[in-house]
Amino acid sequence: MGIDIYSSKGIIFTVEEFLKIVNGKNKSDVVGACHTFHQGLVDEANANPDSEWRSQLVESYKSLSTLKNTMKISEIREIVASVVTVQGEPSKYGSCYVDDGEFVLELFDLILDACPESKDLPPIQEIEAWGSGRYNGWDVPKGVACVVFDSECCFKKTLSKHGKALEKMLGHCNETEWTEHSC
């Protein structure tokens, strides 16, 4: 029995970088998407009243329900970023993960869909947090939540339509590779 090592690649943005997608043109649509997401969690919790986990999930994302169209864009970005938490600690052999990553991915997909100018962007591949340069490579940010876009959609020999749109919207389209391992 050994450790399996495999590599991955993608275009990485921290959550704060990704949330630059929220702007004056789409602010109200993003607020609506966040409310829809939170209400979906509330509805699931109400349908399963004995599920403490679902109630905790609603509580974790409760701040999304406080978003208002009248808020500054920076406030909206800050509140959305605040619901994303990373567990673990980066170190030589560290391990980190995004709490409820599948729900963060769902939320960010809704935000992306709410932005009309993002129609040419590639899909989000995953939400990830890395903990070790030794295990995950030195080019990935450690201990922070990141949004990973599929780089295959962004590159041909030159930037594709998706890559150009991503670069224009979020500032870069740099592909990063990392490794994963099994225990």
PyMOL commands that place a pseudoatom at each C-alpha (Angstrom):
pseudoatom trace, name=CA, resn=MET, resi=1, chain=A, elem=C, hetatm=0, pos=[0.000, 0.000, 0.000]
pseudoatom trace, name=CA, resn=GLY, resi=2, chain=A, elem=C, hetatm=0, pos=[1.413, 3.382, -0.974]
pseudoatom trace, name=CA, resn=ILE, resi=3, chain=A, elem=C, hetatm=0, pos=[0.491, 6.903, -1.741]
pseudoatom trace, name=CA, resn=ASP, resi=4, chain=A, elem=C, hetatm=0, pos=[-1.001, 7.634, -5.148]
pseudoatom trace, name=CA, resn=ILE, resi=5, chain=A, elem=C, hetatm=0, pos=[0.025, 10.983, -6.571]
pseudoatom trace, name=CA, resn=TYR, resi=6, chain=A, elem=C, hetatm=0, pos=[-1.739, 12.693, -9.452]
pseudoatom trace, name=CA, resn=SER, resi=7, chain=A, elem=C, hetatm=0, pos=[-1.651, 16.162, -10.896]
pseudoatom trace, name=CA, resn=SER, resi=8, chain=A, elem=C, hetatm=0, pos=[-4.376, 18.610, -11.739]
pseudoatom trace, name=CA, resn=LYS, resi=9, chain=A, elem=C, hetatm=0, pos=[-4.450, 21.982, -13.396]
pseudoatom trace, name=CA, resn=GLY, resi=10, chain=A, elem=C, hetatm=0, pos=[-6.762, 24.894, -13.622]
pseudoatom trace, name=CA, resn=ILE, resi=11, chain=A, elem=C, hetatm=0, pos=[-7.041, 28.638, -13.498]
pseudoatom trace, name=CA, resn=ILE, resi=12, chain=A, elem=C, hetatm=0, pos=[-7.118, 29.700, -9.881]
pseudoatom trace, name=CA, resn=PHE, resi=13, chain=A, elem=C, hetatm=0, pos=[-8.663, 32.752, -8.243]
pseudoatom trace, name=CA, resn=THR, resi=14, chain=A, elem=C, hetatm=0, pos=[-8.975, 33.373, -4.537]
pseudoatom trace, name=CA, resn=VAL, resi=15, chain=A, elem=C, hetatm=0, pos=[-12.542, 33.962, -3.394]
pseudoatom trace, name=CA, resn=GLU, resi=16, chain=A, elem=C, hetatm=0, pos=[-11.845, 37.688, -3.151]
pseudoatom trace, name=CA, resn=GLU, resi=17, chain=A, elem=C, hetatm=0, pos=[-10.518, 37.752, -6.717]
pseudoatom trace, name=CA, resn=PHE, resi=18, chain=A, elem=C, hetatm=0, pos=[-13.505, 35.755, -7.972]
pseudoatom trace, name=CA, resn=LEU, resi=19, chain=A, elem=C, hetatm=0, pos=[-15.973, 38.107, -6.289]
pseudoatom trace, name=CA, resn=LYS, resi=20, chain=A, elem=C, hetatm=0, pos=[-14.713, 40.960, -8.452]
pseudoatom trace, name=CA, resn=ILE, resi=21, chain=A, elem=C, hetatm=0, pos=[-17.313, 39.566, -10.831]
pseudoatom trace, name=CA, resn=VAL, resi=22, chain=A, elem=C, hetatm=0, pos=[-19.894, 41.424, -8.693]
pseudoatom trace, name=CA, resn=ASN, resi=23, chain=A, elem=C, hetatm=0, pos=[-20.263, 44.940, -10.092]
pseudoatom trace, name=CA, resn=GLY, resi=24, chain=A, elem=C, hetatm=0, pos=[-22.798, 47.741, -10.404]
pseudoatom trace, name=CA, resn=LYS, resi=25, chain=A, elem=C, hetatm=0, pos=[-24.476, 46.171, -13.432]
pseudoatom trace, name=CA, resn=ASN, resi=26, chain=A, elem=C, hetatm=0, pos=[-25.202, 42.824, -11.780]
pseudoatom trace, name=CA, resn=LYS, resi=27, chain=A, elem=C, hetatm=0, pos=[-25.349, 43.715, -8.085]
pseudoatom trace, name=CA, resn=SER, resi=28, chain=A, elem=C, hetatm=0, pos=[-29.112, 43.223, -7.725]
pseudoatom trace, name=CA, resn=ASP, resi=29, chain=A, elem=C, hetatm=0, pos=[-28.999, 39.933, -9.675]
pseudoatom trace, name=CA, resn=VAL, resi=30, chain=A, elem=C, hetatm=0, pos=[-26.213, 38.640, -7.422]
pseudoatom trace, name=CA, resn=VAL, resi=31, chain=A, elem=C, hetatm=0, pos=[-28.127, 39.671, -4.296]
pseudoatom trace, name=CA, resn=GLY, resi=32, chain=A, elem=C, hetatm=0, pos=[-31.161, 37.821, -5.672]
pseudoatom trace, name=CA, resn=ALA, resi=33, chain=A, elem=C, hetatm=0, pos=[-29.050, 34.714, -6.390]
pseudoatom trace, name=CA, resn=CYS, resi=34, chain=A, elem=C, hetatm=0, pos=[-27.691, 34.764, -2.827]
pseudoatom trace, name=CA, resn=HIS, resi=35, chain=A, elem=C, hetatm=0, pos=[-31.207, 35.088, -1.399]
pseudoatom trace, name=CA, resn=THR, resi=36, chain=A, elem=C, hetatm=0, pos=[-32.394, 32.215, -3.607]
pseudoatom trace, name=CA, resn=PHE, resi=37, chain=A, elem=C, hetatm=0, pos=[-29.493, 30.057, -2.432]
pseudoatom trace, name=CA, resn=HIS, resi=38, chain=A, elem=C, hetatm=0, pos=[-30.160, 30.789, 1.247]
pseudoatom trace, name=CA, resn=GLN, resi=39, chain=A, elem=C, hetatm=0, pos=[-33.907, 30.260, 0.864]
pseudoatom trace, name=CA, resn=GLY, resi=40, chain=A, elem=C, hetatm=0, pos=[-33.198, 26.875, -0.733]
pseudoatom trace, name=CA, resn=LEU, resi=41, chain=A, elem=C, hetatm=0, pos=[-31.191, 25.899, 2.353]
pseudoatom trace, name=CA, resn=VAL, resi=42, chain=A, elem=C, hetatm=0, pos=[-34.017, 27.115, 4.612]
pseudoatom trace, name=CA, resn=ASP, resi=43, chain=A, elem=C, hetatm=0, pos=[-36.582, 25.118, 2.613]
pseudoatom trace, name=CA, resn=GLU, resi=44, chain=A, elem=C, hetatm=0, pos=[-34.439, 21.954, 2.880]
pseudoatom trace, name=CA, resn=ALA, resi=45, chain=A, elem=C, hetatm=0, pos=[-34.040, 22.472, 6.625]
pseudoatom trace, name=CA, resn=ASN, resi=46, chain=A, elem=C, hetatm=0, pos=[-37.800, 22.950, 7.029]
pseudoatom trace, name=CA, resn=ALA, resi=47, chain=A, elem=C, hetatm=0, pos=[-38.434, 19.783, 5.017]
pseudoatom trace, name=CA, resn=ASN, resi=48, chain=A, elem=C, hetatm=0, pos=[-36.042, 17.895, 7.319]
pseudoatom trace, name=CA, resn=PRO, resi=49, chain=A, elem=C, hetatm=0, pos=[-36.704, 19.387, 10.776]
pseudoatom trace, name=CA, resn=ASP, resi=50, chain=A, elem=C, hetatm=0, pos=[-34.802, 16.591, 12.558]
pseudoatom trace, name=CA, resn=SER, resi=51, chain=A, elem=C, hetatm=0, pos=[-31.600, 17.313, 10.664]
pseudoatom trace, name=CA, resn=GLU, resi=52, chain=A, elem=C, hetatm=0, pos=[-29.277, 19.333, 12.894]
pseudoatom trace, name=CA, resn=TRP, resi=53, chain=A, elem=C, hetatm=0, pos=[-26.732, 19.456, 10.063]
pseudoatom trace, name=CA, resn=ARG, resi=54, chain=A, elem=C, hetatm=0, pos=[-29.201, 21.250, 7.771]
pseudoatom trace, name=CA, resn=SER, resi=55, chain=A, elem=C, hetatm=0, pos=[-30.029, 23.742, 10.510]
pseudoatom trace, name=CA, resn=GLN, resi=56, chain=A, elem=C, hetatm=0, pos=[-26.315, 24.438, 11.001]
pseudoatom trace, name=CA, resn=LEU, resi=57, chain=A, elem=C, hetatm=0, pos=[-25.947, 24.894, 7.255]
pseudoatom trace, name=CA, resn=VAL, resi=58, chain=A, elem=C, hetatm=0, pos=[-28.731, 27.508, 7.251]
pseudoatom trace, name=CA, resn=GLU, resi=59, chain=A, elem=C, hetatm=0, pos=[-26.992, 29.288, 10.120]
pseudoatom trace, name=CA, resn=SER, resi=60, chain=A, elem=C, hetatm=0, pos=[-23.624, 29.202, 8.326]
pseudoatom trace, name=CA, resn=TYR, resi=61, chain=A, elem=C, hetatm=0, pos=[-25.082, 31.011, 5.311]
pseudoatom trace, name=CA, resn=LYS, resi=62, chain=A, elem=C, hetatm=0, pos=[-27.499, 33.260, 7.231]
pseudoatom trace, name=CA, resn=SER, resi=63, chain=A, elem=C, hetatm=0, pos=[-25.555, 36.435, 6.421]
pseudoatom trace, name=CA, resn=LEU, resi=64, chain=A, elem=C, hetatm=0, pos=[-26.526, 36.010, 2.745]
pseudoatom trace, name=CA, resn=SER, resi=65, chain=A, elem=C, hetatm=0, pos=[-30.122, 36.784, 3.708]
pseudoatom trace, name=CA, resn=THR, resi=66, chain=A, elem=C, hetatm=0, pos=[-28.998, 40.212, 4.994]
pseudoatom trace, name=CA, resn=LEU, resi=67, chain=A, elem=C, hetatm=0, pos=[-27.769, 41.339, 1.577]
pseudoatom trace, name=CA, resn=LYS, resi=68, chain=A, elem=C, hetatm=0, pos=[-29.568, 44.349, 0.141]
pseudoatom trace, name=CA, resn=ASN, resi=69, chain=A, elem=C, hetatm=0, pos=[-29.468, 45.995, -3.263]
pseudoatom trace, name=CA, resn=THR, resi=70, chain=A, elem=C, hetatm=0, pos=[-28.667, 49.292, -1.557]
pseudoatom trace, name=CA, resn=MET, resi=71, chain=A, elem=C, hetatm=0, pos=[-25.404, 48.012, -0.083]
pseudoatom trace, name=CA, resn=LYS, resi=72, chain=A, elem=C, hetatm=0, pos=[-22.052, 48.979, -1.519]
pseudoatom trace, name=CA, resn=ILE, resi=73, chain=A, elem=C, hetatm=0, pos=[-20.493, 46.418, -3.832]
pseudoatom trace, name=CA, resn=SER, resi=74, chain=A, elem=C, hetatm=0, pos=[-17.583, 46.009, -1.418]
pseudoatom trace, name=CA, resn=GLU, resi=75, chain=A, elem=C, hetatm=0, pos=[-20.016, 45.129, 1.397]
pseudoatom trace, name=CA, resn=ILE, resi=76, chain=A, elem=C, hetatm=0, pos=[-21.757, 42.525, -0.754]
pseudoatom trace, name=CA, resn=ARG, resi=77, chain=A, elem=C, hetatm=0, pos=[-18.427, 40.969, -1.717]
pseudoatom trace, name=CA, resn=GLU, resi=78, chain=A, elem=C, hetatm=0, pos=[-17.316, 40.932, 1.918]
pseudoatom trace, name=CA, resn=ILE, resi=79, chain=A, elem=C, hetatm=0, pos=[-20.498, 39.232, 3.140]
pseudoatom trace, name=CA, resn=VAL, resi=80, chain=A, elem=C, hetatm=0, pos=[-20.388, 36.582, 0.413]
pseudoatom trace, name=CA, resn=ALA, resi=81, chain=A, elem=C, hetatm=0, pos=[-16.698, 35.921, 1.124]
pseudoatom trace, name=CA, resn=SER, resi=82, chain=A, elem=C, hetatm=0, pos=[-17.441, 35.601, 4.849]
pseudoatom trace, name=CA, resn=VAL, resi=83, chain=A, elem=C, hetatm=0, pos=[-19.528, 32.448, 4.348]
pseudoatom trace, name=CA, resn=VAL, resi=84, chain=A, elem=C, hetatm=0, pos=[-16.527, 30.614, 2.861]
pseudoatom trace, name=CA, resn=THR, resi=85, chain=A, elem=C, hetatm=0, pos=[-14.378, 29.021, 5.566]
pseudoatom trace, name=CA, resn=VAL, resi=86, chain=A, elem=C, hetatm=0, pos=[-11.237, 26.941, 5.323]
pseudoatom trace, name=CA, resn=GLN, resi=87, chain=A, elem=C, hetatm=0, pos=[-10.407, 24.219, 7.810]
pseudoatom trace, name=CA, resn=GLY, resi=88, chain=A, elem=C, hetatm=0, pos=[-6.944, 22.852, 8.455]
pseudoatom trace, name=CA, resn=GLU, resi=89, chain=A, elem=C, hetatm=0, pos=[-3.612, 24.532, 8.580]
pseudoatom trace, name=CA, resn=PRO, resi=90, chain=A, elem=C, hetatm=0, pos=[-1.013, 24.961, 5.888]
pseudoatom trace, name=CA, resn=SER, resi=91, chain=A, elem=C, hetatm=0, pos=[2.357, 23.423, 6.721]
pseudoatom trace, name=CA, resn=LYS, resi=92, chain=A, elem=C, hetatm=0, pos=[5.020, 21.147, 5.259]
pseudoatom trace, name=CA, resn=TYR, resi=93, chain=A, elem=C, hetatm=0, pos=[2.603, 18.201, 5.366]
pseudoatom trace, name=CA, resn=GLY, resi=94, chain=A, elem=C, hetatm=0, pos=[-0.545, 20.238, 5.972]
pseudoatom trace, name=CA, resn=SER, resi=95, chain=A, elem=C, hetatm=0, pos=[-4.021, 19.596, 4.765]
pseudoatom trace, name=CA, resn=CYS, resi=96, chain=A, elem=C, hetatm=0, pos=[-6.766, 22.137, 4.191]
pseudoatom trace, name=CA, resn=TYR, resi=97, chain=A, elem=C, hetatm=0, pos=[-10.295, 21.997, 2.825]
pseudoatom trace, name=CA, resn=VAL, resi=98, chain=A, elem=C, hetatm=0, pos=[-13.202, 24.339, 2.223]
pseudoatom trace, name=CA, resn=ASP, resi=99, chain=A, elem=C, hetatm=0, pos=[-16.049, 23.740, 4.663]
pseudoatom trace, name=CA, resn=ASP, resi=100, chain=A, elem=C, hetatm=0, pos=[-19.139, 22.569, 2.780]
pseudoatom trace, name=CA, resn=GLY, resi=101, chain=A, elem=C, hetatm=0, pos=[-17.299, 23.053, -0.506]
pseudoatom trace, name=CA, resn=GLU, resi=102, chain=A, elem=C, hetatm=0, pos=[-20.125, 21.617, -2.575]
pseudoatom trace, name=CA, resn=PHE, resi=103, chain=A, elem=C, hetatm=0, pos=[-22.477, 24.301, -1.239]
pseudoatom trace, name=CA, resn=VAL, resi=104, chain=A, elem=C, hetatm=0, pos=[-19.929, 27.055, -1.880]
pseudoatom trace, name=CA, resn=LEU, resi=105, chain=A, elem=C, hetatm=0, pos=[-19.633, 25.727, -5.440]
pseudoatom trace, name=CA, resn=GLU, resi=106, chain=A, elem=C, hetatm=0, pos=[-23.409, 25.800, -5.802]
pseudoatom trace, name=CA, resn=LEU, resi=107, chain=A, elem=C, hetatm=0, pos=[-23.540, 29.381, -4.482]
pseudoatom trace, name=CA, resn=PHE, resi=108, chain=A, elem=C, hetatm=0, pos=[-20.764, 30.552, -6.789]
pseudoatom trace, name=CA, resn=ASP, resi=109, chain=A, elem=C, hetatm=0, pos=[-22.388, 28.837, -9.776]
pseudoatom trace, name=CA, resn=LEU, resi=110, chain=A, elem=C, hetatm=0, pos=[-25.577, 30.789, -9.004]
pseudoatom trace, name=CA, resn=ILE, resi=111, chain=A, elem=C, hetatm=0, pos=[-23.597, 34.018, -8.716]
pseudoatom trace, name=CA, resn=LEU, resi=112, chain=A, elem=C, hetatm=0, pos=[-21.865, 33.305, -12.019]
pseudoatom trace, name=CA, resn=ASP, resi=113, chain=A, elem=C, hetatm=0, pos=[-25.218, 32.569, -13.676]
pseudoatom trace, name=CA, resn=ALA, resi=114, chain=A, elem=C, hetatm=0, pos=[-26.635, 35.821, -12.284]
pseudoatom trace, name=CA, resn=CYS, resi=115, chain=A, elem=C, hetatm=0, pos=[-24.003, 37.869, -14.091]
pseudoatom trace, name=CA, resn=PRO, resi=116, chain=A, elem=C, hetatm=0, pos=[-25.120, 38.442, -17.685]
pseudoatom trace, name=CA, resn=GLU, resi=117, chain=A, elem=C, hetatm=0, pos=[-21.620, 39.506, -18.714]
pseudoatom trace, name=CA, resn=SER, resi=118, chain=A, elem=C, hetatm=0, pos=[-20.245, 36.119, -17.569]
pseudoatom trace, name=CA, resn=LYS, resi=119, chain=A, elem=C, hetatm=0, pos=[-22.020, 34.133, -20.283]
pseudoatom trace, name=CA, resn=ASP, resi=120, chain=A, elem=C, hetatm=0, pos=[-18.719, 33.476, -22.071]
pseudoatom trace, name=CA, resn=LEU, resi=121, chain=A, elem=C, hetatm=0, pos=[-16.839, 32.381, -18.935]
pseudoatom trace, name=CA, resn=PRO, resi=122, chain=A, elem=C, hetatm=0, pos=[-15.943, 28.718, -18.496]
pseudoatom trace, name=CA, resn=PRO, resi=123, chain=A, elem=C, hetatm=0, pos=[-17.679, 26.689, -15.797]
pseudoatom trace, name=CA, resn=ILE, resi=124, chain=A, elem=C, hetatm=0, pos=[-16.238, 26.526, -12.300]
pseudoatom trace, name=CA, resn=GLN, resi=125, chain=A, elem=C, hetatm=0, pos=[-14.381, 23.250, -11.954]
pseudoatom trace, name=CA, resn=GLU, resi=126, chain=A, elem=C, hetatm=0, pos=[-14.108, 23.159, -8.157]
pseudoatom trace, name=CA, resn=ILE, resi=127, chain=A, elem=C, hetatm=0, pos=[-13.669, 25.057, -4.925]
pseudoatom trace, name=CA, resn=GLU, resi=128, chain=A, elem=C, hetatm=0, pos=[-10.382, 24.086, -3.291]
pseudoatom trace, name=CA, resn=ALA, resi=129, chain=A, elem=C, hetatm=0, pos=[-7.977, 24.916, -0.464]
pseudoatom trace, name=CA, resn=TRP, resi=130, chain=A, elem=C, hetatm=0, pos=[-4.443, 23.558, -0.412]
pseudoatom trace, name=CA, resn=GLY, resi=131, chain=A, elem=C, hetatm=0, pos=[-2.327, 22.998, 2.664]
pseudoatom trace, name=CA, resn=SER, resi=132, chain=A, elem=C, hetatm=0, pos=[1.128, 21.900, 1.579]
pseudoatom trace, name=CA, resn=GLY, resi=133, chain=A, elem=C, hetatm=0, pos=[3.634, 23.031, -0.985]
pseudoatom trace, name=CA, resn=ARG, resi=134, chain=A, elem=C, hetatm=0, pos=[5.306, 19.649, -0.625]
pseudoatom trace, name=CA, resn=TYR, resi=135, chain=A, elem=C, hetatm=0, pos=[2.123, 17.748, -1.521]
pseudoatom trace, name=CA, resn=ASN, resi=136, chain=A, elem=C, hetatm=0, pos=[0.276, 20.266, -3.669]
pseudoatom trace, name=CA, resn=GLY, resi=137, chain=A, elem=C, hetatm=0, pos=[3.028, 22.191, -5.423]
pseudoatom trace, name=CA, resn=TRP, resi=138, chain=A, elem=C, hetatm=0, pos=[4.533, 25.587, -4.779]
pseudoatom trace, name=CA, resn=ASP, resi=139, chain=A, elem=C, hetatm=0, pos=[2.390, 27.570, -7.201]
pseudoatom trace, name=CA, resn=VAL, resi=140, chain=A, elem=C, hetatm=0, pos=[-0.948, 27.164, -5.432]
pseudoatom trace, name=CA, resn=PRO, resi=141, chain=A, elem=C, hetatm=0, pos=[-2.033, 29.498, -2.608]
pseudoatom trace, name=CA, resn=LYS, resi=142, chain=A, elem=C, hetatm=0, pos=[-1.971, 27.753, 0.771]
pseudoatom trace, name=CA, resn=GLY, resi=143, chain=A, elem=C, hetatm=0, pos=[-4.705, 27.918, 3.383]
pseudoatom trace, name=CA, resn=VAL, resi=144, chain=A, elem=C, hetatm=0, pos=[-7.166, 30.027, 1.393]
pseudoatom trace, name=CA, resn=ALA, resi=145, chain=A, elem=C, hetatm=0, pos=[-10.307, 29.090, -0.488]
pseudoatom trace, name=CA, resn=CYS, resi=146, chain=A, elem=C, hetatm=0, pos=[-9.896, 29.248, -4.250]
pseudoatom trace, name=CA, resn=VAL, resi=147, chain=A, elem=C, hetatm=0, pos=[-12.212, 29.037, -7.227]
pseudoatom trace, name=CA, resn=VAL, resi=148, chain=A, elem=C, hetatm=0, pos=[-10.771, 26.825, -9.950]
pseudoatom trace, name=CA, resn=PHE, resi=149, chain=A, elem=C, hetatm=0, pos=[-11.842, 27.204, -13.553]
pseudoatom trace, name=CA, resn=ASP, resi=150, chain=A, elem=C, hetatm=0, pos=[-11.258, 24.471, -16.106]
pseudoatom trace, name=CA, resn=SER, resi=151, chain=A, elem=C, hetatm=0, pos=[-8.235, 25.542, -18.117]
pseudoatom trace, name=CA, resn=GLU, resi=152, chain=A, elem=C, hetatm=0, pos=[-9.094, 23.197, -20.988]
pseudoatom trace, name=CA, resn=CYS, resi=153, chain=A, elem=C, hetatm=0, pos=[-11.999, 25.535, -21.808]
pseudoatom trace, name=CA, resn=CYS, resi=154, chain=A, elem=C, hetatm=0, pos=[-9.705, 28.553, -21.790]
pseudoatom trace, name=CA, resn=PHE, resi=155, chain=A, elem=C, hetatm=0, pos=[-6.828, 27.491, -23.991]
pseudoatom trace, name=CA, resn=LYS, resi=156, chain=A, elem=C, hetatm=0, pos=[-6.265, 26.440, -27.489]
pseudoatom trace, name=CA, resn=LYS, resi=157, chain=A, elem=C, hetatm=0, pos=[-2.817, 27.402, -28.765]
pseudoatom trace, name=CA, resn=THR, resi=158, chain=A, elem=C, hetatm=0, pos=[-3.923, 30.916, -27.794]
pseudoatom trace, name=CA, resn=LEU, resi=159, chain=A, elem=C, hetatm=0, pos=[-6.604, 32.063, -25.375]
pseudoatom trace, name=CA, resn=SER, resi=160, chain=A, elem=C, hetatm=0, pos=[-10.034, 30.822, -26.372]
pseudoatom trace, name=CA, resn=LYS, resi=161, chain=A, elem=C, hetatm=0, pos=[-13.198, 32.916, -26.236]
pseudoatom trace, name=CA, resn=HIS, resi=162, chain=A, elem=C, hetatm=0, pos=[-13.727, 31.599, -22.689]
pseudoatom trace, name=CA, resn=GLY, resi=163, chain=A, elem=C, hetatm=0, pos=[-10.150, 32.398, -21.683]
pseudoatom trace, name=CA, resn=LYS, resi=164, chain=A, elem=C, hetatm=0, pos=[-10.318, 35.923, -23.077]
pseudoatom trace, name=CA, resn=ALA, resi=165, chain=A, elem=C, hetatm=0, pos=[-13.606, 36.516, -21.271]
pseudoatom trace, name=CA, resn=LEU, resi=166, chain=A, elem=C, hetatm=0, pos=[-12.144, 35.201, -18.005]
pseudoatom trace, name=CA, resn=GLU, resi=167, chain=A, elem=C, hetatm=0, pos=[-9.022, 37.338, -18.408]
pseudoatom trace, name=CA, resn=LYS, resi=168, chain=A, elem=C, hetatm=0, pos=[-11.108, 40.418, -19.197]
pseudoatom trace, name=CA, resn=MET, resi=169, chain=A, elem=C, hetatm=0, pos=[-13.543, 39.842, -16.326]
pseudoatom trace, name=CA, resn=LEU, resi=170, chain=A, elem=C, hetatm=0, pos=[-11.155, 38.779, -13.571]
pseudoatom trace, name=CA, resn=GLY, resi=171, chain=A, elem=C, hetatm=0, pos=[-7.750, 40.077, -14.651]
pseudoatom trace, name=CA, resn=HIS, resi=172, chain=A, elem=C, hetatm=0, pos=[-5.752, 37.014, -15.625]
pseudoatom trace, name=CA, resn=CYS, resi=173, chain=A, elem=C, hetatm=0, pos=[-5.974, 33.594, -17.153]
pseudoatom trace, name=CA, resn=ASN, resi=174, chain=A, elem=C, hetatm=0, pos=[-2.859, 31.937, -15.738]
pseudoatom trace, name=CA, resn=GLU, resi=175, chain=A, elem=C, hetatm=0, pos=[-2.982, 28.158, -15.569]
pseudoatom trace, name=CA, resn=THR, resi=176, chain=A, elem=C, hetatm=0, pos=[-1.612, 26.507, -12.448]
pseudoatom trace, name=CA, resn=GLU, resi=177, chain=A, elem=C, hetatm=0, pos=[-0.835, 22.835, -11.830]
pseudoatom trace, name=CA, resn=TRP, resi=178, chain=A, elem=C, hetatm=0, pos=[-0.805, 21.038, -8.489]
pseudoatom trace, name=CA, resn=THR, resi=179, chain=A, elem=C, hetatm=0, pos=[-0.585, 17.526, -7.158]
pseudoatom trace, name=CA, resn=GLU, resi=180, chain=A, elem=C, hetatm=0, pos=[-2.930, 15.544, -4.974]
pseudoatom trace, name=CA, resn=HIS, resi=181, chain=A, elem=C, hetatm=0, pos=[-2.182, 12.424, -2.996]
pseudoatom trace, name=CA, resn=SER, resi=182, chain=A, elem=C, hetatm=0, pos=[-4.139, 9.660, -1.357]
pseudoatom trace, name=CA, resn=CYS, resi=183, chain=A, elem=C, hetatm=0, pos=[-3.479, 8.412, 2.130]
for i in range(1, 183): cmd.bond("trace and resi %d" % i, "trace and resi %d" % (i + 1))
show_as sticks, trace
zoom trace
